[in-house]
């Protein structure tokens, strides 16, 4: 039987490198995609994902299984993304990514579907990049990562009501930004 995330963290606290490997296998893609969706930079997403898992290793003794491991992990992701965004704001103008990127699965769609997904993904990425930090991260964690409102609220250290409001505002803003595109594709 597969070990739970909490059991793996317990093993990691006892210095089991295999536990970190298994956690990385489970969460590498979701972490990469969340960082990419937030920052729009695939290379930087790779670097920050490594930093996130290094932090998991460093903080292994501090982890308390009061909440789900994924909530704790994505709080680390959130903090890294916000710190990176602040660093970028101080050093260079913000640029959006050159297109939607999801790290590939073993099944690859045909070229026509892939092109349509890339185009739609670019529009979504641009719309996401235009959102303020907290609504963007709340939306990404909720919709793209499937977190419950409680899990998003815990990850962002806000109330559930504030989380619902952030996601609602993000959804409305995205709908407004993407509606011309959606109407033209019908």
N, C-alpha and C positions, 0 to 999 in steps of 0.2 A: 504494500500500500504506500502511496505517495505521502511524504511528510508535508504537514501544513507549513505555511509561511512562518508561523509563530514557532513551530518546532525547529525549523531551519535556523531561525534567529537564535534559539537556545543553543543549537549546535555550533553556530558561528561564535557565540559568546564563549564557548569552550574551545575556540581556535580550530574549528574544522573548516579548512579551505573548500572542501567539497560542498559545504552548505552554501557558501557564497556563490559558487559556480551554479548551483541549482536555482538560487534566487535570481541570478543574472539571466539564466535561460528563460525563466518565467517572465521577467519584467524588462528585459533589454529593449525589445521593440516598443512596448507601451511608453517607456521612459523616453526613448529616442523620438518617437512620434509626438509626444507631448511637448518636449523641448523644441522640436522643429516647428510645430504649430504655433508655439509662443514666439519664437525668435525669427523663424523664416530662414535659417542658415543651417544647411545640412552638416557642413564641416564642424561648425561650432556645437551643433547638437551632439555629434559624436564625442567631442572633447568634454562637454558638460555631463554627458551620460556617464563617462568614465569617472568623472569627479563625483557624481552622485553615488556611484557604487563604492568608490573609495571612502566617501563619508559614511555610508552604511557600515563598512568594515570598521572605520574608526569609532563610530558611535555604537557599536554592537553591544557594549556593556550598559549603555544608557536606555536601550530599547525596552519599553514596558508594554506588554500585550494588552493594554487597556482598550485600544482601538485596533482595527485591522492593520496588518502590516502595510498593505497598499496605501492606506491613509497616511501612515507615518512616512512611507517612501515618497509619496507625492507632495508631502509638505517639504521635504528636502528638495524635490524637483522645483517646486514653487519658489523657494528661497534662492536657489541657484539661478533660475530664470530672472527673477526680479533683480538680483545683484548684477547679472550680466546686462540686463536692459539699462540699469543705472550707469554701469561702466560705459556702455555704448553711447548713451546720451551725453556723457561727459567728453568722450573722445572723438565721436564721429556722428554724422547724421544717420538716422535710421533708414535702412534700405529693406524693402520686402524681398522675399525669396524669388528665385527665378522660375518657380513653378511648384506645383503640389508634389510632395514626396511622401510616400509611404514606403517603408522598407519592404522589399519584395517578399511575397509568399512563394511557395513552391509552384503554385498554379498561376500562370501568366495569361491574362486575357488576350484576345485577338487585337490586332493593331487598331481597328476602328473603335473598339470599346476603350482601349487604352488611351487613344487620342482624346476621346470624349471625356474620359475621367481626368486626364491631365488638364484639359481646358477648364472643366468644372472645378477641379481642385485649385487651379491658379486663381480663379475668381473667388473661391471661398477663402484661400490663403490671404489674398489682398483684403477682402472684407474683414477677416479676423485680425489682420495686422492693424487695421484702422481703429479697432476697439481699444478702449482704455485697458490697462493691465488687469485689474481684478475681474471685470466682466469677462474678458477674454479667457483668463485662466479658469474661472468658474465654469464657463461654457465648455471649454475643452475637456476639463475633468468630468463634467456631467455627461455631455453628449458623446464625445469621442472615446472616453475611457469607461463610461458606464457607471460612474460613481453615483451613489445616492446623494440627495441634498445634504443629509447629515454628514456623509463622508467628505463632501466638498467643503462644507462649513468647517469641519474639523481641520481639514488640510489648510484652509485659508485663515483659520483662527477667527471666524466670524459666526454670527448666529445663523440658524437655519432660515429665519425670515430674511435676513440680509442676503443670504445665498440665493434664495428664491428670487429676490428682487434683482440681483445681479444677472442671473441667468435669463430672467424675463426681459430685462433691458437689452442684453446681448442678442437674444433671439429677435427682438423687434428691430434692432439696428441692422442685424444681418439680413433679415427679411426685406427691409427697406433698401439696403445696398444691392441685394441680389435680385430683387423683383424685376427690374428691367431685363435682366438676363433670362430669368425664368419665363417671362412673357414671350420673349423673342424665340425661345427654343420650342414653343408649343406648335 
